Amino acid sequence: MNCFEELKARGFCYQATDEAKISQMLDEGKIAFYIGFDPTGSSLHVGHLLPVMAMRILQKAGHTPIVLVGGATARIGDPSGKSTARPMLSVEEINFNAESLKNQLSRFIDGSAGKAIFVNNADWLCNLGYIDLLREVGTIFSVNRMLAQESVKMRLETGLSFLEFNYSILQAYDFMTLRRKYNCMLEMGGQDQWGNMVAGTELIRRKDNVEVHCMTIPLLLDPNGQKFGKSTGNKNVWLDKERTSVFDYYQFWRNTDDSMVEQLLKYFTPLPVDEIAGLCGPGANINRAKEILAAEATALCHGEAAAREAFVTAGTRFGFADPENRIPTSSFIGKVSAAQVSAELPVAEIPATEIDAEKGILVARLLVLAGLCRSNSDGRRLIQGGAVALDDQKVTDASAAVDRAAVAAGPVLRAGKKNMRKLKLS
């Protein structure tokens, strides 16, 4: 399939100006296309990733993505999908956020050797004179048509400022600027952007006599009808590991609702569509599919090494869905077996002389000997805090002890989410 057919097969296409022409355009040559991201925060979250994944598919097919960070439009605030006006940020905050987002997006989009173009619309919008802008594009935009846009109609009930009303014009101007400078022929974005995007195609048609196109990507909702991308407690799952740890990021994907796994694999992993269907079909091991989703999504954001570590940590703590790797997959975790994981864990040698023949050894003492805490009292506090497990069995009694045979069996002792040792009797 060509790249447009792949977008369709994976569920990325919600609305398009002309699907047949877009498909033909993408099939017959290499084009430049763009997606915009307003820097209203210093980090993107999982909910922002869907258009990024669509961008990756087109780039892989040889098309050139233009990644636009809206350093100017963030000063206005897009009313689309919002019931109230966005908070006004200072120029300094916006500039800082813009640089942060550019760095984040660079992880997902290959910018080497001219394979992508990164731009900031502050470079042209902030230099426009108001009268000049009105004279150049003001006659193109019908107020009646702008009022009919869904994003505007929704806000008329709660109040829409003239500042926000101008947003659609500025987004259209961005498209025209990118068409003129880079011959950008396609804009992509979320489904709530349709009115703004169509305004851009109309502006270019009337000003430059050029036919360009746009395509929207569906809004992703969880089973409760809420925007996708929030963890338990309704907190955003951020791409910044300082705000959402790599392990918590992995666990967000691993805990996906069963009903969403197949679609999320299509959206957020490079696995072939037919492989995904097999992983999620009748009688399939849905937890293995979740492991693959979590590992691939985490690798995309934080790198394969970090994703592997999160997979190993989670599997060691909660168990592996397919410890013998019997389910075929092209995912990198298909090469990681439970036996390999166990072999990779750091080993702590426990002297046999430390274990009383009758009383055994305190788990708190094992924590000290394994280097997981400094003293027996520290070990007891860890146990009382619910942070200690022996072979995935949580230890809750601060005075718990195990015998020599249990240590000789080579159990995994864990303190916290990531600190683990495989015990070895010496």
C-alpha positions as CSV (number, residue, x, y, z in Angstrom):
1,M,0.0,0.0,0.0
2,N,1.1,3.6,-0.6
3,C,1.5,5.9,2.4
4,F,-2.0,7.4,2.1
5,E,-3.5,3.9,2.0
6,E,-1.4,3.1,5.1
7,L,-2.8,6.2,6.8
8,K,-6.3,5.0,6.0
9,A,-5.6,1.4,7.1
10,R,-4.3,2.7,10.5
11,G,-7.2,5.0,11.0
12,F,-5.5,8.4,10.7
13,C,-7.8,9.9,8.1
14,Y,-10.9,11.6,9.5
15,Q,-11.6,14.3,6.9
16,A,-9.9,15.4,3.8
17,T,-10.5,18.0,1.1
18,D,-10.1,15.4,-1.6
19,E,-8.9,11.9,-0.7
20,A,-8.3,10.8,-4.3
21,K,-6.2,13.8,-5.1
22,I,-4.2,13.6,-1.9
23,S,-3.5,10.0,-2.5
24,Q,-2.4,10.7,-6.1
25,M,-0.2,13.7,-5.0
26,L,1.6,11.5,-2.4
27,D,1.9,8.6,-4.9
28,E,3.3,10.5,-7.8
29,G,6.1,12.5,-6.2
30,K,7.7,13.8,-3.1
31,I,5.9,16.7,-1.4
32,A,6.4,19.0,1.6
33,F,3.6,18.9,4.2
34,Y,3.1,20.5,7.6
35,I,1.7,20.2,11.0
36,G,1.7,23.0,13.6
37,F,2.1,22.8,17.4
38,D,1.5,25.8,19.6
39,P,4.0,26.0,22.5
40,T,1.4,26.6,25.2
41,G,3.5,24.4,27.6
42,S,7.1,23.2,27.9
43,S,6.3,19.6,27.0
44,L,3.9,17.8,24.8
45,H,1.8,15.0,26.3
46,V,0.6,11.7,24.9
47,G,-2.6,13.3,23.5
48,H,-0.4,15.4,21.1
49,L,1.2,12.3,19.5
50,L,-1.4,11.2,16.9
51,P,-0.5,13.8,14.3
52,V,3.2,13.2,15.0
53,M,2.7,9.5,14.1
54,A,1.0,10.4,10.9
55,M,3.9,12.7,10.1
56,R,6.3,9.8,10.6
57,I,4.5,7.6,8.1
58,L,4.7,10.3,5.4
59,Q,8.4,11.0,6.2
60,K,9.2,7.3,5.9
61,A,7.7,7.3,2.4
62,G,10.1,10.1,1.4
63,H,7.9,13.2,1.9
64,T,9.3,16.2,3.7
65,P,7.7,17.2,7.0
66,I,7.6,20.8,8.0
67,V,7.3,20.9,11.8
68,L,5.9,24.3,12.7
69,V,6.1,25.6,16.3
70,G,3.7,28.4,16.7
71,G,5.7,31.0,18.6
72,A,3.4,33.7,17.3
73,T,0.0,31.9,17.3
74,A,0.6,30.8,20.9
75,R,0.4,34.5,21.8
76,I,-3.2,34.5,20.5
77,G,-4.6,31.2,21.6
78,D,-6.5,28.7,19.4
79,P,-10.1,28.6,20.5
80,S,-10.6,25.2,18.8
81,G,-11.9,22.6,21.2
82,K,-11.8,25.0,24.2
83,S,-14.8,26.2,26.2
84,T,-12.8,29.2,27.6
85,A,-9.9,31.3,26.5
86,R,-6.4,29.9,27.0
87,P,-4.3,31.6,29.7
88,M,-2.1,34.4,28.2
89,L,1.6,33.5,28.4
90,S,4.5,35.9,28.4
91,V,6.7,36.1,25.3
92,E,9.6,34.7,27.4
93,E,7.5,31.7,28.4
94,I,6.4,31.1,24.8
95,N,10.0,31.3,23.5
96,F,11.2,28.9,26.1
97,N,8.3,26.5,25.4
98,A,9.0,26.7,21.6
99,E,12.6,25.6,22.0
100,S,11.5,22.8,24.4
101,L,8.9,21.5,21.9
102,K,11.3,21.7,19.0
103,N,13.8,19.5,20.9
104,Q,11.0,17.0,21.8
105,L,9.7,16.8,18.3
106,S,13.2,16.1,17.0
107,R,13.1,12.7,18.8
108,F,10.2,11.6,16.6
109,I,11.0,13.3,13.3
110,D,14.3,12.7,11.5
111,G,15.8,16.1,10.9
112,S,19.1,14.8,9.5
113,A,20.4,15.8,6.0
114,G,17.4,18.0,5.1
115,K,14.8,15.2,5.8
116,A,12.6,17.7,7.7
117,I,12.2,21.4,8.1
118,F,11.6,23.0,11.5
119,V,10.1,26.5,11.5
120,N,8.6,29.0,14.0
121,N,5.8,31.2,12.7
122,A,7.0,34.1,14.9
123,D,9.6,34.6,12.1
124,W,7.0,35.9,9.8
125,L,3.8,36.7,11.7
126,C,5.6,38.9,14.3
127,N,6.9,41.1,11.5
128,L,3.5,41.7,9.8
129,G,1.9,45.1,10.0
130,Y,-1.7,45.0,10.9
131,I,-2.8,47.2,8.0
132,D,-0.6,45.2,5.6
133,L,-2.2,42.0,6.8
134,L,-5.8,43.3,6.4
135,R,-5.0,44.6,2.9
136,E,-3.4,41.3,1.8
137,V,-5.9,38.8,3.1
138,G,-8.8,40.6,4.7
139,T,-11.0,40.6,1.6
140,I,-10.6,36.8,1.3
141,F,-12.3,35.9,4.6
142,S,-16.0,36.0,5.0
143,V,-17.1,36.8,8.5
144,N,-20.3,34.8,8.0
145,R,-18.2,31.7,7.0
146,M,-15.9,32.2,9.9
147,L,-18.8,32.3,12.3
148,A,-20.1,29.1,10.9
149,Q,-16.9,27.2,11.8
150,E,-17.6,24.6,14.5
151,S,-14.8,25.8,16.8
152,V,-16.2,29.4,16.7
153,K,-19.9,28.4,17.0
154,M,-19.1,26.4,20.2
155,R,-17.4,29.4,21.8
156,L,-20.1,32.0,20.9
157,E,-22.2,30.6,23.7
158,T,-19.5,31.2,26.3
159,G,-17.8,34.2,24.7
160,L,-15.2,34.5,22.0
161,S,-12.7,37.4,22.1
162,F,-11.7,39.3,18.9
163,L,-8.2,38.1,19.6
164,E,-9.1,34.5,19.3
165,F,-11.4,35.1,16.4
166,N,-8.3,36.1,14.4
167,Y,-6.6,32.7,15.0
168,S,-8.1,31.1,11.9
169,I,-6.7,33.9,9.7
170,L,-3.2,33.5,11.1
171,Q,-3.2,29.7,10.6
172,A,-4.3,30.2,7.0
173,Y,-1.5,32.7,6.6
174,D,1.0,30.2,7.9
175,F,-0.1,27.7,5.2
176,M,0.2,30.3,2.5
177,T,3.7,31.3,3.7
178,L,4.9,27.7,3.8
179,R,3.4,27.1,0.3
180,R,5.3,30.1,-1.1
181,K,8.6,29.4,0.7
182,Y,8.8,25.5,0.6
183,N,6.0,24.6,-1.9
184,C,4.1,23.0,1.0
185,M,1.1,21.2,-0.6
186,L,-0.6,19.5,2.4
187,E,-1.6,20.5,5.9
188,M,-2.5,17.9,8.6
189,G,-3.9,18.3,12.1
190,G,-6.6,17.3,14.5
191,Q,-10.2,17.1,13.5
192,D,-11.0,20.3,15.5
193,Q,-8.7,22.2,13.1
194,W,-10.8,21.6,10.0
195,G,-12.2,25.1,9.7
196,N,-8.8,26.7,10.2
197,M,-7.2,24.4,7.7
198,V,-9.8,24.8,5.0
199,A,-9.4,28.6,5.4
200,G,-5.8,28.1,4.4
201,T,-6.6,26.1,1.2
202,E,-9.1,28.8,0.2
203,L,-6.6,31.6,0.9
204,I,-3.9,30.0,-1.3
205,R,-6.4,29.2,-4.1
206,R,-7.6,32.8,-4.3
207,K,-4.3,34.5,-3.7
208,D,-1.8,32.2,-5.5
209,N,-4.2,30.3,-7.8
210,V,-2.7,27.0,-6.5
211,E,-4.7,23.9,-5.3
212,V,-3.5,22.6,-2.0
213,H,-5.1,20.1,0.4
214,C,-5.6,19.4,4.0
215,M,-6.5,16.3,6.1
216,T,-7.6,15.9,9.6
217,I,-6.8,13.2,12.1
218,P,-9.5,11.8,14.4
219,L,-9.8,12.9,18.0
220,L,-8.7,10.0,20.2
221,L,-11.0,9.3,23.1
222,D,-10.7,6.8,25.9
223,P,-13.6,4.4,26.8
224,N,-15.1,7.1,29.1
225,G,-15.3,9.6,26.3
226,Q,-12.4,11.7,27.6
227,K,-9.5,12.9,25.6
228,F,-6.8,10.2,25.5
229,G,-3.5,10.8,27.3
230,K,-4.3,11.0,30.9
231,S,-3.3,8.5,33.6
232,T,-5.3,7.4,36.7
233,G,-6.1,10.6,38.6
234,N,-6.7,12.5,35.4
235,K,-3.1,13.7,35.1
236,N,-1.5,14.3,31.7
237,V,1.1,11.7,30.6
238,W,4.0,13.9,29.5
239,L,6.8,13.1,27.0
240,D,9.2,14.9,29.4
241,K,10.7,12.2,31.6
242,E,11.2,14.7,34.4
243,R,7.4,15.1,34.5
244,T,6.4,11.5,33.7
245,S,9.1,8.9,34.5
246,V,10.0,6.4,31.8
247,F,8.5,3.6,34.0
248,D,5.3,5.5,34.5
249,Y,5.1,6.3,30.8
250,Y,5.5,2.5,30.0
251,Q,2.9,1.6,32.6
252,F,0.4,4.1,31.1
253,W,0.5,2.2,27.8
254,R,0.7,-1.2,29.6
255,N,-2.5,-0.5,31.4
256,T,-4.5,0.4,28.3
257,D,-8.1,-0.7,28.2
258,D,-8.5,-3.9,26.3
259,S,-10.9,-2.4,23.8
260,M,-8.3,0.2,22.7
261,V,-5.2,-2.0,22.2
262,E,-5.6,-2.8,18.6
263,Q,-6.2,0.7,17.5
264,L,-3.4,2.1,19.6
265,L,-1.0,-0.5,18.1
266,K,-2.0,0.8,14.7
267,Y,-1.5,4.4,15.7
268,F,1.6,4.3,17.9
269,T,3.8,1.4,16.7
270,P,5.4,0.6,13.3
271,L,4.1,-3.0,13.5
272,P,2.5,-4.2,10.3
273,V,-1.3,-4.0,10.3
274,D,-1.8,-7.7,9.7
275,E,0.6,-8.5,12.6
276,I,-1.5,-6.3,14.8
277,A,-4.7,-8.0,13.8
278,G,-3.1,-11.3,14.8
279,L,-2.0,-10.0,18.2
280,C,-5.4,-8.7,19.0
281,G,-7.7,-11.3,17.3
282,P,-10.0,-13.8,18.9
283,G,-8.2,-15.9,21.5
284,A,-5.1,-13.7,21.4
285,N,-3.0,-12.9,24.5
286,I,-4.2,-9.3,25.0
287,N,-1.6,-8.7,27.7
288,R,1.2,-9.6,25.4
289,A,-0.2,-7.1,22.9
290,K,-0.2,-4.5,25.7
291,E,3.4,-5.3,26.5
292,I,4.4,-4.8,22.9
293,L,2.4,-1.5,22.7
294,A,4.0,-0.2,25.9
295,A,7.5,-1.2,24.8
296,E,7.2,0.3,21.3
297,A,5.6,3.5,22.4
298,T,8.2,4.0,25.1
299,A,11.1,3.2,22.7
300,L,9.7,5.9,20.4
301,C,9.7,8.5,23.1
302,H,12.7,7.6,25.2
303,G,14.8,5.1,23.2
304,E,15.0,1.4,23.0
305,A,17.4,1.0,25.9
306,A,15.1,2.8,28.3
307,A,12.0,1.0,27.0
308,R,13.8,-2.4,27.5
309,E,14.6,-1.4,31.1
310,A,11.0,-0.4,31.7
311,F,9.8,-3.7,30.2
312,V,12.2,-5.7,32.3
313,T,11.3,-3.8,35.5
314,A,7.6,-4.2,34.9
315,G,7.8,-7.8,34.0
316,T,10.0,-8.7,36.9
317,R,7.6,-6.9,39.3
318,F,4.3,-8.0,37.8
319,G,5.1,-11.0,35.6
320,F,5.6,-11.4,31.8
321,A,2.7,-12.1,29.5
322,D,4.7,-14.3,27.2
323,P,7.9,-15.3,29.2
324,E,9.0,-17.9,26.6
325,N,8.4,-15.6,23.6
326,R,6.0,-18.1,21.9
327,I,3.9,-15.4,20.3
328,P,5.6,-14.2,17.0
329,T,6.2,-10.4,16.8
330,S,8.5,-8.0,15.0
331,S,8.8,-5.9,18.1
332,F,12.3,-5.7,19.7
333,I,10.9,-7.2,22.9
334,G,10.4,-10.5,21.0
335,K,14.1,-11.0,21.5
336,V,13.9,-10.5,25.3
337,S,12.9,-13.7,27.2
338,A,12.2,-14.1,30.9
339,A,15.3,-16.2,31.2
340,Q,17.4,-13.4,29.6
341,V,15.9,-10.9,32.0
342,S,16.7,-13.0,35.0
343,A,20.3,-13.4,33.8
344,E,20.6,-9.7,33.3
345,L,19.6,-8.7,36.8
346,P,22.4,-7.7,39.2
347,V,23.3,-10.5,41.5
348,A,23.7,-10.1,45.3
349,E,25.7,-12.9,47.0
350,I,24.3,-13.8,50.5
351,P,26.8,-15.6,52.7
352,A,25.4,-18.9,54.1
353,T,26.8,-17.9,57.5
354,E,24.3,-15.0,57.7
355,I,21.4,-17.5,57.7
356,D,20.4,-19.2,61.0
357,A,19.6,-22.9,60.5
358,E,16.4,-22.5,62.5
359,K,15.3,-18.9,62.3
360,G,16.5,-18.2,58.8
361,I,17.3,-14.6,57.9
362,L,15.2,-11.4,58.2
363,V,14.1,-9.9,54.8
364,A,15.2,-6.6,56.2
365,R,18.7,-8.0,56.6
366,L,18.6,-9.4,53.1
367,L,17.9,-5.9,51.8
368,V,21.1,-4.7,53.6
369,L,23.3,-7.5,52.3
370,A,21.9,-7.0,48.7
371,G,22.9,-3.3,48.8
372,L,19.3,-2.1,48.6
373,C,19.4,-0.2,51.9
374,R,21.9,0.8,54.5
375,S,20.6,-0.7,57.7
376,N,18.1,-3.2,59.1
377,S,16.0,-0.4,60.4
378,D,16.0,1.1,56.8
379,G,14.9,-2.3,55.6
380,R,12.0,-2.5,58.0
381,R,10.9,1.0,57.0
382,L,10.9,-0.1,53.3
383,I,8.8,-3.1,54.2
384,Q,6.3,-1.1,56.2
385,G,6.0,1.3,53.3
386,G,5.0,-1.5,51.0
387,A,8.1,-1.2,48.8
388,V,9.6,-4.7,49.2
389,A,8.8,-7.9,47.3
390,L,10.4,-11.3,47.0
391,D,9.7,-13.0,43.7
392,D,6.8,-10.6,43.1
393,Q,5.3,-11.5,46.5
394,K,5.0,-8.3,48.5
395,V,6.5,-8.5,52.0
396,T,4.3,-6.7,54.5
397,D,5.7,-7.9,57.9
398,A,8.8,-6.0,59.0
399,S,9.9,-9.0,61.0
400,A,9.5,-11.5,58.1
401,A,12.2,-14.0,57.6
402,V,13.1,-16.7,55.0
403,D,15.1,-19.9,55.3
404,R,18.2,-21.0,53.5
405,A,16.4,-23.0,50.9
406,A,14.4,-19.9,49.8
407,V,17.6,-17.9,49.3
408,A,19.3,-20.9,47.5
409,A,16.4,-20.9,45.0
410,G,17.7,-17.6,43.7
411,P,14.7,-15.3,44.2
412,V,14.5,-11.7,43.0
413,L,14.5,-9.2,45.8
414,R,12.9,-5.8,45.0
415,A,12.9,-2.5,46.8
416,G,10.8,0.1,45.1
417,K,9.9,0.1,41.4
418,K,13.4,-0.3,39.9
419,N,15.9,-1.5,42.5
420,M,16.2,-5.3,42.2
421,R,18.8,-8.0,43.0
422,K,18.8,-11.7,42.2
423,L,20.0,-13.4,45.3
424,K,22.6,-16.1,45.3
425,L,23.7,-18.2,48.2
426,S,27.5,-18.2,48.7
